[in-house]
Amino acid sequence: MGKAIKLRKGYDINLVGKAEYVLTPLPMSDVVAIKPTDFKSVVPKLMVEVGQEVLAGQPVFFDKANPAIKVASPVSGEVAEIVRGEKRRILEIRIIPDRTDLRYLPYPQVDPIGLSREAIIERLLEGSCWNYIRQRPYTLIANPEDIPKGIFISCFDTAPLAPDIEYILDQEKESFQAGLAALQKLAPGRLHISLRGGADNKIRETDLAGIPSENIHYFQGPHPAGNVGVQIHHLSPIKKDEVVWYVQPQDVVIIGRLFREGRYRAERVVALTGSCVQAPQYFRVLPGQKLSSILDGRLKEGKLRIVQGNILTGATSSDDDFLSHYCNQLTVVPEGDEPEFLGWLLPGVDKLSLSRTYFSWLFPKRTYQLDTNMHGEERAFVMTGQYDQVLPMDIMPVMLLKAILAKDIERMEQLGIYEIAEEDFALCEFVCTSKIEVQRIISEGLEYVRTEG
Amino acid sequence: MKPIRTLVDTAKPHFHKGGRFEKLHPAFDALETFLFVPGHTTHNGVHIRDAMDLKRAMFTVIVALTPTLLFGMWNVGYQHYQAYGMQVSFVDNFLFGAQRVLPIVIVSYAVGLGVEFIFAILRGHQVSEGYLVTGMLIPLILPVTIPLWMVGLAAIFCTVLGKEIFGGTGMNFMNPALLARAFLFFAFPAYMTGDVWVDLTPEPGHALVDAYSGATSLVAFDTNWTDMPSAWRQFWGFEAGSIGETSTFACLLGALLLIGTGVGSWKIIVACCLGALGMGLLMNVLAPADIANHAMHTPAYYHLLMGGFAFGAVYMATDPVSAAHTERGKWIYGILIGVFTVVLRVFNPAYPEGVMLAILLMNVFAPLIDHVVVEQHIKTRSKRA
């Protein structure tokens, strides 16, 4: 094991409801939906119509801006409905899956090691797997014509209640390796893998055959040490006009299956977590699966907040929603919409705060059942130094936010806007005494730089 | 709780849009959120939030101020009875002080919060919590003999010109409470300097003792530093001065709480002390050898104990809004406060309380310090491989 990069700043929020190491495959739901809204800044152009039969792996829409980038159906069946929103924007492509075994669109089974870079790109595009390769800055689907500075894969997730990626990858080592081999071709010698530092890591360097050991990095520290953006910042910071690509480990597995099995088999392992889940555990499901088919009978009573993703960065969802394309985790916590009498005055042993203004700091080992209460109202920016404590990057968070609010692109560039993503600032938002929506501001800043810069 | 909640809920519609008291909504809202942490939930971004809000932060500062307030009350009584050469019990000292100090606190809060509410109603914004702390700071940095109308004036000045013209809490660039004190200091010098530090309400049958001087240690120090009370008396705070500033010990308790909870910046407090100590030592080195009682000979650590230094460093310099915002900037900001305090004390007898002016000066320079720090940060970033 190489020397670990130790990150001191950050914070692990210990919540109730971590998934047990139990993996249950779930049957398909009656309806499956593909949501173009899962793909940031993609303008979908449909390739199927209502009533049409589709195979699993058959593309259902492509990106108008880059027609080579397609998204495929995870199931075979019949297109039942196109759900549209305002201005006829496509929200969902609903498919009624076959009751019997899935029928896949066949692709050749090949070993990626024998293929050229161009051939790999072509296969990924053709197999609708390109959308798993994304880029920084801006967290978009990568442009196949770019030559990235590097490709980064973070093999651990430090977010609250995050799924254990080492456990998930252990289920399908061969496909993960095949996926890595393919990505290796896309950026020869520049594929970087980040592992959790610590002797108990389940991923051995021997599992990563073909990756030179200087490209295997170990990170230690609290959240957000597992964020790929934080790792890129420490390994190879992104400068203006540079592009790096990143892929989620589970998505590497799906890419690997395309080559090994010759089909787009999109099923993934999702951790169902949170204090309102009766028995938190892992499930093998399909993207687009109706959430009720995962959640029904597994949640506690009461007013609940269902989140696709982790509690810091995930999107609010509901029973009727469908599992998002990149989703690895579902979190369910109680809504906290009850006013609390003199709540700001009480000792608050059950309240989590990074400051020690509540007495909960006396119990550092405790796990919390946090609800969605704001714990106060939004105020002007007052406290300083809070964000710096939870951002393990050489970036001045408040100055960057101010540059964004001032719409000063040059300043944003100087202060490192290209190196960050919303998720890296999630903890800043969590700790903020003034309850400022940090991630929204970051998102607006990135969008402004992308469109105006 | 239930009856209070019901009461609030029945009153609520009248203060909402279309209600009878629609205009008073900000005032009602302030009261409601004071009683109940609202049931607002997250809707964007993170789904859970840290439990600390601005109310809790301000409340923590108030708790940190209590030692100075309580000690101040006792000391007001103690100084009073000392001046008349009377030995009275601990409780009597305290009660005398409480009688004198509480009206000042009440006026400060009533007037200041009144102005805040009026502004909130006129502008339709929420009442911010900032004044909870400012309202307590103002009495603690005034002499006990201050006329109450002047306290009210200071509160108005501080809220209007210290904060609201800039847009309210978080937007001001100078510490509002110190601004109020500076205003009184320059507008009514007769009430802020000289023989004002001890309440000399006549005690029937007692006359002022001969030894009574009425001077603070800062005045004594300018003529002959050896005339000052002993370091221990200054540390505990058995001396004349503004109500809350005399006891370094009480400030130390507050500092521990502020640093422990993470509400106050330890960097600023430590930097202030380092700056004052460093400058004090430099003064010692440069002091004229032939004048043994020259102010420059004052031992450096005296500067931490004298006058309002501790109070300023712990409660005033750490105001996050008007201090430097960058972490490295906080060191520079704090050190310069310490340095300027000592310089002003030693070389400018007209303004014995250097810490007030030093902090206000550095409040003005804080954005510049931050600017330099950020430029430096950008430079090192751009050099990075």
Boltz contact constraints between the chains, C-beta under 6 A:
constraints:
  - contact:
      token1: [A, 307]
      token2: [B, 47]
      max_distance: 6.0
  - contact:
      token1: [A, 311]
      token2: [B, 47]
      max_distance: 6.0
  - contact:
      token1: [A, 311]
      token2: [B, 48]
      max_distance: 6.0
  - contact:
      token1: [A, 312]
      token2: [B, 46]
      max_distance: 6.0
  - contact:
      token1: [A, 335]
      token2: [B, 41]
      max_distance: 6.0
  - contact:
      token1: [A, 336]
      token2: [B, 41]
      max_distance: 6.0
  - contact:
      token1: [A, 337]
      token2: [B, 39]
      max_distance: 6.0
  - contact:
      token1: [A, 337]
      token2: [B, 41]
      max_distance: 6.0
  - contact:
      token1: [A, 338]
      token2: [B, 39]
      max_distance: 6.0
  - contact:
      token1: [A, 339]
      token2: [B, 36]
      max_distance: 6.0
  - contact:
      token1: [A, 339]
      token2: [B, 38]
      max_distance: 6.0
  - contact:
      token1: [A, 339]
      token2: [B, 39]
      max_distance: 6.0
  - contact:
      token1: [A, 340]
      token2: [B, 37]
      max_distance: 6.0
  - contact:
      token1: [A, 341]
      token2: [B, 1]
      max_distance: 6.0
  - contact:
      token1: [A, 341]
      token2: [B, 36]
      max_distance: 6.0
  - contact:
      token1: [A, 343]
      token2: [B, 37]
      max_distance: 6.0
  - contact:
      token1: [A, 344]
      token2: [B, 37]
      max_distance: 6.0
  - contact:
      token1: [A, 344]
      token2: [B, 55]
      max_distance: 6.0
  - contact:
      token1: [A, 344]
      token2: [B, 56]
      max_distance: 6.0
  - contact:
      token1: [A, 351]
      token2: [B, 51]
      max_distance: 6.0
  - contact:
      token1: [A, 352]
      token2: [B, 51]
      max_distance: 6.0
  - contact:
      token1: [A, 353]
      token2: [B, 50]
      max_distance: 6.0
  - contact:
      token1: [A, 353]
      token2: [B, 51]
      max_distance: 6.0
  - contact:
      token1: [A, 353]
      token2: [B, 52]
      max_distance: 6.0
  - contact:
      token1: [A, 354]
      token2: [B, 50]
      max_distance: 6.0
  - contact:
      token1: [A, 355]
      token2: [B, 52]
      max_distance: 6.0
  - contact:
      token1: [A, 355]
      token2: [B, 261]
      max_distance: 6.0
  - contact:
      token1: [A, 355]
      token2: [B, 262]
      max_distance: 6.0
  - contact:
      token1: [A, 356]
      token2: [B, 260]
      max_distance: 6.0
  - contact:
      token1: [A, 356]
      token2: [B, 261]
      max_distance: 6.0
  - contact:
      token1: [A, 356]
      token2: [B, 262]
      max_distance: 6.0
  - contact:
      token1: [A, 357]
      token2: [B, 52]
      max_distance: 6.0
  - contact:
      token1: [A, 357]
      token2: [B, 56]
      max_distance: 6.0
  - contact:
      token1: [A, 357]
      token2: [B, 60]
      max_distance: 6.0
  - contact:
      token1: [A, 357]
      token2: [B, 261]
      max_distance: 6.0
  - contact:
      token1: [A, 358]
      token2: [B, 51]
      max_distance: 6.0
  - contact:
      token1: [A, 370]
      token2: [B, 48]
      max_distance: 6.0
  - contact:
      token1: [A, 372]
      token2: [B, 41]
      max_distance: 6.0
  - contact:
      token1: [A, 372]
      token2: [B, 42]
      max_distance: 6.0
  - contact:
      token1: [A, 372]
      token2: [B, 47]
      max_distance: 6.0
  - contact:
      token1: [A, 374]
      token2: [B, 40]
      max_distance: 6.0
  - contact:
      token1: [A, 374]
      token2: [B, 42]
      max_distance: 6.0
  - contact:
      token1: [A, 374]
      token2: [B, 49]
      max_distance: 6.0
  - contact:
      token1: [A, 375]
      token2: [B, 49]
      max_distance: 6.0
  - contact:
      token1: [A, 375]
      token2: [B, 51]
      max_distance: 6.0
  - contact:
      token1: [A, 375]
      token2: [B, 53]
      max_distance: 6.0
  - contact:
      token1: [A, 376]
      token2: [B, 53]
      max_distance: 6.0
  - contact:
      token1: [A, 379]
      token2: [B, 54]
      max_distance: 6.0
  - contact:
      token1: [A, 380]
      token2: [B, 170]
      max_distance: 6.0
  - contact:
      token1: [A, 381]
      token2: [B, 170]
      max_distance: 6.0
  - contact:
      token1: [A, 382]
      token2: [B, 170]
      max_distance: 6.0
  - contact:
      token1: [A, 382]
      token2: [B, 320]
      max_distance: 6.0
  - contact:
      token1: [A, 382]
      token2: [B, 321]
      max_distance: 6.0
  - contact:
      token1: [A, 383]
      token2: [B, 320]
      max_distance: 6.0
  - contact:
      token1: [A, 384]
      token2: [B, 320]
      max_distance: 6.0
  - contact:
      token1: [A, 384]
      token2: [B, 325]
      max_distance: 6.0
  - contact:
      token1: [A, 385]
      token2: [B, 327]
      max_distance: 6.0
  - contact:
      token1: [A, 388]
      token2: [B, 327]
      max_distance: 6.0
  - contact:
      token1: [A, 396]
      token2: [B, 377]
      max_distance: 6.0
  - contact:
      token1: [A, 399]
      token2: [B, 374]
      max_distance: 6.0
  - contact:
      token1: [A, 414]
      token2: [B, 378]
      max_distance: 6.0
  - contact:
      token1: [A, 426]
      token2: [B, 46]
      max_distance: 6.0
  - contact:
      token1: [A, 429]
      token2: [B, 45]
      max_distance: 6.0
  - contact:
      token1: [A, 429]
      token2: [B, 46]
      max_distance: 6.0
  - contact:
      token1: [A, 430]
      token2: [B, 46]
      max_distance: 6.0
  - contact:
      token1: [A, 430]
      token2: [B, 50]
      max_distance: 6.0
  - contact:
      token1: [A, 431]
      token2: [B, 50]
      max_distance: 6.0
  - contact:
      token1: [A, 433]
      token2: [B, 52]
      max_distance: 6.0
  - contact:
      token1: [A, 433]
      token2: [B, 54]
      max_distance: 6.0
  - contact:
      token1: [A, 433]
      token2: [B, 57]
      max_distance: 6.0
  - contact:
      token1: [A, 437]
      token2: [B, 44]
      max_distance: 6.0
  - contact:
      token1: [A, 437]
      token2: [B, 45]
      max_distance: 6.0
  - contact:
      token1: [A, 439]
      token2: [B, 45]
      max_distance: 6.0
  - contact:
      token1: [A, 440]
      token2: [B, 44]
      max_distance: 6.0
  - contact:
      token1: [A, 440]
      token2: [B, 45]
      max_distance: 6.0
